[in-house]
Amino acid sequence: MSWIKEGELNLLERISANILKAGPMPKHVAFIMDGNRRFARKTNVDRQEGHTQGFNKLAETLRWCKHLNIPEVTVYAFSIENFKRTKDEVDGLMELAKQKFERLLEERENLEKHGVCIRVLGDLNMLPLDLQQVIAKAVLATKTHNKCFLNVCFAYTSRYEITNAVREMAWGVEEGLIKASDVSETLLSECLYSNNSPNPDLLIRTSGEVRLSDFLLWQTSHSCLVFQPVLWPEYSFWNLCEAILQYQLNHRSIQKARELHRESQAQQQLEADRAALAEHMHGNGKPADVQRRQEALQHYVSCREERVQDFLVALKRKRDSYFNDLCTSTVAS
């Protein structure tokens, strides 16, 4: 099945969508697409067919999101923990992923028409090389599209992502791009795989499980979490509407929590800047009056921001080179 499923909503769906869109709508929805294997057992088909039906449901869900004006979707496609499954199932999932990304490349014109940007988040070095290469091609082929975004978390866990972000900051310190005092909550967020995306407004998990399974733990601290009993291949437009309604009912408290968090972040950064500056001025033995301290603080903040931006540019260059090198090696082969 195509990544982009064409077709309009029926009359009742359009009416319901318009009613929902009169209220606050999530701009970014994340899905833990759980229940493919249970669906396979329920319908007496093999696991691979269950996973295939799960992908087909993703394509349908993306169509619904398009009609609901939801521009960004993130899905949990394959956890690092999934490598512990049987070899046959893992190999089948790798082959399915390869087929779907190859299909994506065949649909390049359709993706361009809809402006769909595909990002793949995770440690792709854990995947077979041929799958890495086709993913790299798909990512580069759609990187300039900016109407809607699909983030596919593959070979991913949140704890691994956070650990990798810490390693990236350590690399920046070792390279002399940033100072240890520049490390902050905000900078860590910029070093995550998801740094190009706003945090999800709504996270949905299907199949009745009520846990996050190490998915977007950092990013969903102030998101609306909705757990639904339906198996993923059986997910419906009405299930999505129900989840969005839950978001709308909790929208005010979510926005308030986010604003308080932003204020707390800003205060923490200010205190960290003052502490770093005080240590620097004490080391230089330069007492200062209030005006000089304020001017020095402004100068320090300006220098820190410049260092951080230069570091982030270098980090992006390093990450981009990974995909470019994979595509080059594909051509060479």
N, C-alpha and C positions, 0 to 999 in steps of 0.2 A: 504493500500500500504506500501511497505517496505520503511525504512528510506534511504536505499542505492539502488537506481535504477540502475540496470546493463544495459550494452549496450554501443556500440561504437557510435561515431558521424558518420553521413553520409559523403559522399565524399566532398560535398560542404562545410559542417560544418568543416571538418578536414582541408581543404585548408584555410578557413577563420581563423580558430584557429591558424594555423601555421604562417599566416601573422601577426596576432595580437601579437603572442608570440615573434616575431622578435623585438618588441618594449618593453618599460618598462611595466611590468605587475603588477597589484595590488597584494599584498600578503594577504590582509585582506579586504574583502568586507562585508558591512553591508546592510541589506534589511529592509525597512519598508514595510511589505507585505500587502498593502492596497487595498481594493476593493472586498473582498470576499462577503460582503452583497449586494453590487451593482451588482456583477456577478449573485448572486442568483435571484435578482429581474429581471435582464435582461434575464435570461434563464428560469424563471418561476419555480424555485425549492425552497425548504425551506432554511432558513439561515444555518441550520446545514449542509446541503449538500454543500452550498457555502464554509463553513469553511473546510469541508472534501476535497473539490477540491483544496482549498488553500494549505492544507498539501501535497497533491499529487504533486502540483507544486513545493513545496520546495524540495521534493525528487528528482524531475527532475532537478531542478536548481543546486542541490549539485552534480549531475552527470556532468553537464556542467562545473562547477567550477573545478572538478577533472581533466577533460580533458584539461582545460585551465591552469593547474598548479597553482590554487589559493588554498593555504593550509588552510585558515581560513575564516569562514563565521559566521556572527552574525545576528540573526533575531529577530525582535520585534514580539513576539508571543502573548503576553497579557499584556496590560498596566494596571496599578492600576486603571486608569480612567475607564477601561472596566467593573469594578465591578458595575458601575452605570447603566449598561444595564439591560434589563428585567431579572428576575430570571430564566425564562426558557432558555434564550440564554446563561446566565452565567453558569447555570448548564450543559447545553449541551456542552459548551466549556471545562468545567472541565472534563466531561466524555470522550470527544474526546481526551483530553490531556492524561488522564489515559490510554485509550486504546492504544494510540500511544507509550507511554513509556513502557507499557507492551509488545507491539510488539517489541520494541527496545531490550528488555531483551531476547526475543525469538531469535533475530538475533545476539546474542552476538558473535558467531563465525565469522559471516560475517563482523561485525564491527572490530573485531580483525584482520581479514585478510587485511582489508583496512586501519587499524591503526587509526580509527576514535575515537577521544576523545570528549565526550559530556559534556558540562558545562551548568548549568542552573543559570542564573543571576537574582537576584531579592529577594524580601522578601517572602520566601516560607512559612513563618508562616501564611500568609494570605490565604493559600490554604487549602482545606480539607486534613485531616490527611492521608487518604489513598493515595491521590495524592502525598503528600510530601514523603511518604515512597517509592513509586515506582520510583519517581524522584531520591531519594537518592540512591536506588539500581542501577539505570542506570548510575549515575555519578560515583559511586565507581567502577562499573564494567568496565568502560572505562577510568579511570583516568590515567592509565599507557600508553595508546596509544598515539603516538606522530607523526603520519604522517600527519594527518589533524584534524582540530578542528571545532566543531559546537557549538557556544554559543547561547543558547536559552534564550532570555530575557522574563521572565514570572513573573507576579506581579511586574512589573518594571516601574519606571519612572526615568529619569536622576536626577531630583531635589531630589527625595527620595534617590537615590544612593549617591549623594554628601552629603546630610544631614547625611546619615548613616556613610559615611567616616569620617565626622567631629566628630560624636559620638565615633567612634572607636579610633580616636586620643585622644579625651577627656578621654576615658577609659584608654589609655596608660599612660596619665599624672597622672590620679588618682591612678593607680597601681604602679606608680613610675618607669615605664619602660622607659619613655622618659620625657624630660623637655618641658615646654611650648615653649621654644626657639627653640626646634627641629622641631616644626610644620612648614611645608613649602608646596609649590605647589607640589614639587616632592613627598613628603611623602603622601599628600592627594591622588595623583594618585595611590600610592601603596596600599591605603586603599579602593579603589573602588572595586566593584564586579569584574570588568574586569582587575584586576591587573596582571593576568597571560598572558594577550594578548597585542600585539602591537596595537597602535591606528589604526582604519580603514584607508586604503588608499582611499577607495571609498565607499560612501553611496548612495544607490539607493532607491527612494520612487516611488511606482507605484500609479496608479489611478488618476493622474493629480493634486493631492494636492501638494502644494509647501510650506510645513512647516515640522518641525522636530517632532512635537507632543511630546516633552520632551523625546527624544531618543538620548542617547550618546552625550549630549550637550558638555560635557567636552572633550570627546575623539575625536570629529570630528571638532575641531576648525581649524585644518589645513588639512582637508580631501577634496577630490573632491566630491561635492554634485550634484547628477543627479536626476531630477524629470521627470518621464515618464508618459504619459497619459494612458497607458494600464492597465486594471484591473489585479490584481495579478494572478488569476487562468488562465488568457489568456497570461501570460508572455511567451516569446519565447527566444530561443537561440540568435536570431538576436537582440532582445532588450538588452540582456546582452552584446553582442558585441558592440552595439552602446554606451552603458554606459562606457565600457572599453576604447573605442576610445576617449571619452570625457576626461577620466582620462589621457590618453597618451598625448593628446593635451595640457593638463594643468600640466603635470608632473614636468616640470622644475620649474615653479612658486611655486608649492606645496613643492618641496624639498627645495627651497630657503627659504620659509616661515618657514619650520620646523627647518632648520639650525639656522636661526635668533632667533627662539624661544628657542632652546637649549642654544645658547650663552647667551640670556637674563636670562634664568633660572640659569645658572652657575654664572653669575655676581650677581644676586640677592642673591644666596646662600652664595657667598663669602662675600657680604656686611653684610648679616645677621650674619654670623659667626664672622666677625670682631666686629660687634656691641655687640654681646653676650659676646665675650671675653673681650672687653673694659669694659663692665659693671662689669664683674667678677673681673678683675684686679683692677679697681677703688675701688670696695668694699673691696678688700684685702689691699688697700693702697700700691700697689707695682708698682712704676714707672719702666719703662723698656726701654732699648735702642732698636734700630731697629732689631738687631739680635735676642735679647731675645723675642721681640714681634712676630717675624716670627716663632721662635721655639715654642712659646706658641700657636700660631695659628695652626700650624701643629698638635700639641698635642691635641688641642681642637677639630679639625676636625676629628682626629682619634677616639677620645672618642665619639663624636656625632655619627659617622658612626657605631660604635660598638653598641651604645645604640639603634639606629634605627633598625639595623639588628636583635638584640635580641627581640625588640618589634614586628617586622614583623613575626618572627618565632612564637612568642606567639600568634599573631593574626591568623596565619595560623592554629595553633594547635586548637584554639578556633573554627574556622570555620569548620575544619575537624571533630571535635567532634560532630557537629550538624548532619552531614550526618551519621557518625558511630552510634550515638545514635538512629537515626531513623531506621537504618537497624537492630539494636539489638532489638528494640521494635517490628519490623515487625516479626522477628523470634519468639519472645516471645509470640506474639499473635497467 
